[in-house]
Amino acid sequence: MSQWNDGVPRIGASLKEEARAPETKSGEGQASAHEVREAMDEFLSSFEEFKSANDERLGELERKLTADVIAEEKVERINRALDQQKKKLDELTLAAQRPDLGGRAETGHAEREHKRAFEGYVRKGEAQELRGLEAKALSMQSDPDGGYLVPAETERMIERIVSEVSPIRAIAGLRRIGAKSYKKPFSTGGAQTGWVGETEARPQTATPSLAEIEFPAMELYAMPAATPTLLDDAAVNIDQWLAEEVQTAFVEQEGAAFVNGDGVKKPRGFLDYDRVADGAWEWGKLGFIATGNEGGFPTSNPGDKLIDLVYAVKSGYRANGRFVMNRTTQAAIRKFKDTEGNYLWQPALAAGQPPTLLNYPVTEAEDMPSVSADAPAVAFGDFRRGYLIVDRVGVRVLRDPYSAKPYVLFYTTKRVGGGVQNFEAIKFLQFSS
């Protein structure tokens, strides 16, 4: 059962108790499986209490035609507590899934040699061996003036961590490229077809009209700093340190750009494209369903608009569809019921799995707008087919021991782009009349 104080769950109570108990961790900074299970049980128990409190509030509305202030406040407090618990659970789940970065993966001789040379460059600034190896490998992506490529193991480590934490990257399509941009052709009119008999002539169809969408890879950088003492400490795993230092900067910048980016020196987010009412949809624009209430859900049967949004997407995209919204919007939707009294929003039944809304998974993206006038606060569709992220192969690091003495700066760069690739696959719920 959950821990309560004045009708509100004490967030983290079970976690604090667990911290005093013996536990086994697979590595530094990793959460134990038992800790995750305890947090999951706490969250599910709290959600049952939320449903009970919300049912009581709705009962008061039916009897008195007005909401009891105390009941409203209680529901809101529990709702906020659930959000905090869910955030903590997500953090623990990610920590539990994160691999032991101090481990040694099986690598070939060339990778081990490059890794050793790269570590000498990072720790001591010795670039001669690394420069020779990259020249020997005829690496066209490495430029000593702009830095050296990190070892393949380190690059995989950074990508893995970023993919685990970044909400849009986890659900979008992904393509790795070796050029500055990726160009995707598409037919503007579709392929021409027709019915013919077995022995009838097949007239030649008209030449299809082709166009292309370009996804340029933009430069994203982070500049972690280290002390000479840290670099001299042989016990410090340089790969782990670099991956952990840049992950937060990369995730925050990418997450914001994939949602709201304007395409200028950054990826173009799906909210930057023109939106039209779904009845007037055309290629190159994204369709939306209006709530009919400026800045909010309809007062009666608000869940119906979510159903309308789901069925505005073609069946081929609904199969892998999911909702995308921020935590505030999700908290509001959590109160909705269907005509039989069942809650539309349901928590995940296992750690690491997303909650569901109308049996579709929900991705929480804090860069999505909250419910307000004309805001496209809820998105639904097949994001793997609808939104494409392009990653240029290679992460580069330039060691700078001069600009911020006594600290050593590491100018770390990667190239990433993104944009909508299929305008049929994503729809929005817009809070407008």
C-alpha positions in Angstrom: 0.0 0.0 0.0 1.2 3.5 -0.6 2.3 5.9 2.1 -0.1 8.7 2.7 -0.1 12.0 4.5 -3.4 14.0 4.7 -4.7 12.1 1.8 -1.6 12.7 -0.4 1.0 10.0 -1.2 4.4 10.7 0.3 6.5 10.6 -2.8 9.5 8.4 -2.5 8.5 6.9 0.9 9.0 3.4 -0.3 12.2 4.4 -2.1 13.7 5.9 1.0 12.9 2.7 2.9 14.4 0.7 0.1 17.6 2.8 0.2 18.1 1.5 3.8 17.8 -2.1 2.8 20.6 -4.2 1.2 20.5 -4.1 -2.5 22.6 -5.3 -5.4 23.5 -2.9 -8.2 25.0 -3.9 -11.5 27.1 -0.7 -11.7 27.6 2.8 -10.3 24.6 4.9 -10.9 22.4 2.0 -11.8 19.1 1.2 -10.0 18.4 -2.3 -8.7 15.5 -4.3 -10.1 14.0 -4.5 -6.7 14.1 -0.7 -6.4 12.3 -0.4 -9.7 9.6 -3.0 -8.7 9.0 -1.1 -5.4 8.6 2.2 -7.2 6.2 0.5 -9.8 4.1 -1.0 -7.0 3.9 2.4 -5.3 2.8 4.1 -8.5 0.1 1.6 -9.2 -1.2 1.8 -5.7 -1.3 5.6 -5.9 -3.2 5.4 -9.2 -5.9 3.3 -7.5 -6.2 5.9 -4.8 -6.5 8.6 -7.5 -9.3 6.8 -9.2 -11.1 6.5 -5.9 -10.7 10.2 -5.1 -11.8 11.2 -8.6 -14.8 8.9 -8.5 -15.8 10.6 -5.3 -15.4 14.0 -6.9 -17.6 13.0 -9.9 -20.2 11.6 -7.5 -20.4 15.0 -5.8 -20.8 16.7 -9.1 -23.8 14.4 -10.0 -25.5 14.9 -6.6 -24.9 18.6 -6.1 -24.3 19.8 -9.6 -21.2 21.5 -8.2 -17.8 20.3 -7.3 -16.7 20.1 -3.6 -13.6 22.3 -3.2 -11.9 19.9 -0.9 -12.5 17.0 -3.2 -11.2 19.0 -6.2 -8.0 20.0 -4.3 -7.5 16.4 -3.1 -7.7 15.1 -6.7 -5.3 17.7 -7.9 -2.8 17.0 -5.2 -2.9 13.3 -5.9 -2.6 14.0 -9.6 0.5 16.1 -9.1 1.9 13.4 -6.8 1.3 10.8 -9.5 3.3 12.9 -11.9 6.2 13.1 -9.5 6.1 9.4 -8.9 5.9 8.6 -12.6 8.9 10.9 -13.2 10.9 9.1 -10.5 9.9 5.7 -11.9 11.0 6.7 -15.4 14.4 7.8 -14.0 14.8 4.6 -12.1 13.8 2.5 -15.1 16.3 4.3 -17.3 19.0 3.8 -14.7 18.3 0.1 -14.4 18.4 -0.4 -18.2 21.6 1.6 -18.7 24.5 -0.8 -19.4 27.6 -0.8 -17.2 29.6 1.8 -18.9 32.7 0.6 -17.2 32.5 -2.8 -18.8 34.8 -3.8 -21.6 33.1 -4.8 -24.8 34.6 -7.2 -27.2 36.4 -5.2 -29.9 38.8 -5.9 -32.7 42.4 -5.1 -32.7 42.0 -1.9 -34.8 39.3 -0.6 -32.4 41.4 -1.4 -29.3 44.4 0.4 -30.9 42.2 3.5 -31.8 40.7 3.5 -28.3 44.2 3.5 -26.6 45.4 6.3 -28.9 42.2 8.3 -28.2 42.6 7.9 -24.4 46.2 9.2 -24.7 44.9 12.2 -26.6 42.2 13.0 -24.1 44.3 12.5 -21.0 47.6 14.0 -22.1 47.0 15.7 -25.4 49.2 13.3 -27.3 47.7 13.4 -30.8 50.5 11.9 -32.9 49.5 8.3 -32.6 45.8 9.1 -33.2 46.6 11.3 -36.2 48.7 8.4 -37.7 45.9 5.8 -37.2 43.3 8.0 -38.8 45.6 8.8 -41.7 46.3 5.1 -42.1 42.6 4.3 -42.1 42.0 7.0 -44.7 39.3 8.5 -42.5 37.5 11.3 -44.5 35.3 12.3 -41.6 38.1 13.2 -39.2 39.7 16.6 -39.3 42.5 17.3 -36.8 41.7 21.0 -36.8 38.1 20.2 -35.9 38.8 17.2 -33.6 39.2 13.5 -33.8 36.6 10.8 -34.1 35.8 9.1 -30.8 36.2 5.3 -30.7 33.4 3.3 -32.2 32.6 1.9 -28.7 32.3 5.4 -27.2 30.1 6.6 -30.1 27.8 3.6 -29.6 27.7 4.4 -25.9 26.7 8.0 -26.5 24.0 7.0 -29.0 22.6 4.3 -26.7 22.3 6.7 -23.8 20.8 9.5 -25.9 18.3 7.1 -27.5 17.1 5.8 -24.1 16.5 9.3 -22.7 15.3 11.3 -25.7 11.5 10.7 -26.1 11.1 11.6 -29.8 14.3 9.8 -30.9 13.0 6.7 -29.2 9.8 6.6 -31.4 10.9 8.3 -34.7 12.5 6.7 -37.8 16.3 6.8 -37.9 18.8 6.8 -40.7 22.6 7.0 -40.5 24.3 8.9 -43.3 27.8 9.6 -44.4 27.0 12.8 -46.3 25.9 16.3 -45.3 22.3 15.6 -46.0 19.8 12.9 -46.9 17.5 13.3 -49.8 14.3 11.2 -50.0 12.3 11.1 -53.3 8.6 10.7 -53.4 5.8 10.6 -56.0 3.5 13.6 -55.9 0.7 11.9 -57.8 1.2 8.3 -56.9 1.7 5.4 -59.3 -0.9 5.1 -62.1 -2.8 1.8 -62.3 -5.8 0.3 -64.2 -7.8 -2.8 -64.9 -7.1 -4.9 -68.1 -8.1 -8.2 -69.6 -5.9 -11.2 -69.9 -5.0 -10.6 -73.6 -5.5 -6.8 -73.7 -2.8 -4.3 -74.4 -1.2 -2.6 -71.4 -0.9 1.1 -72.4 2.0 2.9 -71.0 1.2 5.0 -68.0 2.2 8.6 -67.6 5.6 9.4 -66.2 5.2 9.9 -62.5 6.0 13.3 -61.1 8.7 13.1 -58.5 9.9 15.5 -55.8 12.3 15.1 -53.0 12.5 16.1 -49.3 16.0 17.0 -48.0 17.1 16.4 -44.4 20.4 18.3 -43.8 22.5 17.2 -40.8 23.2 20.2 -38.5 26.0 20.5 -36.0 25.2 19.9 -32.4 28.0 20.5 -29.8 28.7 20.2 -26.1 31.8 21.4 -24.3 32.4 19.5 -21.0 35.3 20.5 -18.8 37.7 18.3 -16.8 40.4 19.1 -14.3 44.0 17.8 -14.8 43.5 15.7 -11.7 40.6 13.9 -13.2 42.4 13.2 -16.4 45.5 11.9 -14.5 43.4 9.5 -12.5 43.8 6.1 -14.3 40.8 4.7 -12.5 38.5 7.1 -14.3 36.8 5.6 -17.3 37.2 8.3 -19.9 34.6 6.8 -22.2 32.0 6.7 -19.5 32.9 10.2 -18.3 32.6 11.7 -21.8 29.3 9.9 -22.6 27.7 11.0 -19.3 28.9 14.6 -19.7 27.5 15.2 -23.2 24.3 13.2 -22.9 22.3 15.8 -21.1 23.3 18.6 -23.5 22.6 16.5 -26.5 19.2 15.2 -25.2 17.9 18.6 -24.2 18.8 20.2 -27.5 17.6 17.4 -29.7 14.4 17.0 -27.8 13.5 20.6 -28.2 14.5 20.7 -31.9 12.6 17.5 -32.9 9.4 19.1 -31.6 9.8 22.9 -32.2 12.9 23.4 -34.3 12.6 25.8 -37.2 15.2 24.1 -39.5 17.7 26.9 -39.2 21.0 25.4 -37.9 18.9 22.7 -36.3 16.4 20.0 -37.2 12.9 21.0 -38.2 10.4 19.9 -35.6 7.0 18.5 -36.5 5.2 21.5 -34.9 7.0 23.9 -37.3 5.0 22.6 -40.3 1.8 24.3 -41.4 -1.3 22.8 -39.8 -4.8 22.7 -41.5 -8.2 21.3 -40.5 -8.1 17.6 -41.3 -10.9 18.0 -43.9 -8.7 20.4 -45.9 -5.5 18.3 -45.5 -3.0 18.2 -48.3 0.5 16.9 -48.7 3.1 19.1 -47.1 0.8 20.1 -44.2 -0.3 18.3 -41.0 -3.9 17.9 -40.2 -5.6 18.6 -36.9 -8.9 18.0 -35.2 -10.3 21.0 -33.3 -11.7 20.4 -29.8 -14.5 23.0 -30.4 -13.6 24.7 -27.2 -11.0 27.5 -27.3 -8.2 26.6 -25.0 -9.7 23.4 -23.5 -11.6 20.2 -23.9 -15.3 20.1 -24.4 -17.2 20.2 -21.1 -19.2 17.1 -22.0 -17.7 13.8 -23.2 -14.1 15.3 -23.6 -12.7 11.8 -24.4 -14.7 11.7 -27.7 -12.3 14.2 -29.2 -9.4 11.8 -28.5 -11.3 9.1 -30.3 -11.9 11.5 -33.2 -8.1 12.1 -33.3 -7.3 8.4 -33.4 -9.7 7.8 -36.3 -8.5 10.8 -38.3 -5.3 8.8 -38.9 -5.6 6.1 -41.6 -5.7 2.5 -40.4 -2.3 1.7 -41.8 -0.7 4.2 -39.5 -3.0 3.5 -36.5 -1.5 0.0 -36.0 1.7 1.5 -34.7 0.1 4.8 -33.5 0.9 6.5 -30.2 0.0 9.7 -28.4 2.6 12.4 -27.7 2.0 15.1 -25.1 3.6 16.7 -22.1 3.1 15.8 -18.4 0.6 18.6 -17.8 -1.7 17.6 -20.6 -1.5 14.0 -19.6 -2.5 14.9 -16.0 -5.7 16.5 -17.4 -6.5 13.5 -19.6 -6.0 11.1 -16.7 -9.4 12.1 -15.3 -11.4 11.1 -18.4 -13.7 8.1 -18.5 -15.7 6.3 -21.2 -19.5 5.8 -21.2 -19.0 2.7 -19.1 -17.0 4.4 -16.4 -13.6 3.0 -17.4 -10.7 5.4 -17.3 -9.2 6.1 -20.8 -5.7 6.5 -19.4 -4.1 3.4 -17.8 -0.7 3.1 -16.2 1.9 0.7 -17.5 1.6 -2.8 -16.0 5.4 -3.3 -16.1 8.4 -1.1 -15.5 9.9 0.4 -18.6 6.6 0.3 -20.5 4.7 3.5 -21.4 1.2 4.2 -20.0 -1.7 3.8 -22.5 -4.5 6.0 -23.7 -7.4 4.3 -25.5 -5.0 1.3 -25.6 -2.4 3.2 -27.5 1.0 4.0 -25.8 1.7 7.5 -24.6 5.1 9.2 -25.1 5.8 12.0 -22.7 7.6 14.9 -24.4 8.0 18.0 -22.2 8.7 20.2 -25.2 5.1 19.7 -26.4 2.8 22.7 -25.6 0.4 22.6 -22.7 -3.4 23.0 -23.2 -4.1 26.6 -24.3 -5.8 28.5 -27.0 -5.0 27.1 -30.5 -2.2 24.9 -29.0 -1.6 21.5 -30.8 -1.1 19.9 -27.3 -1.8 16.3 -28.3 -0.3 14.5 -31.3 -1.2 11.0 -32.5 0.2 8.8 -35.3 2.9 6.5 -36.4 6.0 8.6 -35.7 8.4 6.0 -37.0 7.0 6.4 -40.4 6.0 10.1 -40.0 9.1 11.7 -38.6 12.7 11.0 -39.7 15.9 11.6 -37.8 19.2 11.5 -39.7 22.5 11.0 -37.9 25.8 11.6 -39.6 28.2 8.9 -38.7 30.9 10.0 -36.3 31.3 12.0 -33.1 34.3 14.3 -32.9 36.2 15.7 -30.0 38.7 18.6 -29.9 40.8 18.9 -26.8 41.4 22.5 -25.7 43.7 23.0 -22.7 44.2 26.8 -23.2 40.8 28.6 -23.2 39.8 27.9 -19.6 42.9 27.2 -17.6 43.4 25.2 -15.4 40.5 23.3 -16.9 40.7 21.3 -20.1 37.7 21.7 -22.4 36.5 19.0 -24.8 34.6 20.4 -27.8 32.4 17.5 -28.7 30.3 17.6 -31.9 27.8 15.4 -33.8 25.7 16.1 -36.8 22.0 15.4 -36.7 18.9 16.5 -38.7 15.2 15.7 -38.8 11.9 16.5 -40.3 8.5 15.1 -41.3 8.8 12.5 -44.0 5.1 11.4 -44.2 2.5 14.0 -43.7 -0.3 11.4 -43.5 1.1 9.6 -40.5 0.7 12.3 -37.8 -2.3 14.3 -36.7 -2.9 16.8 -33.9 -5.6 17.7 -31.4 -5.8 21.5 -31.5 -7.5 23.4 -28.7 -9.5 25.8 -30.9 -13.2 26.3 -31.7 
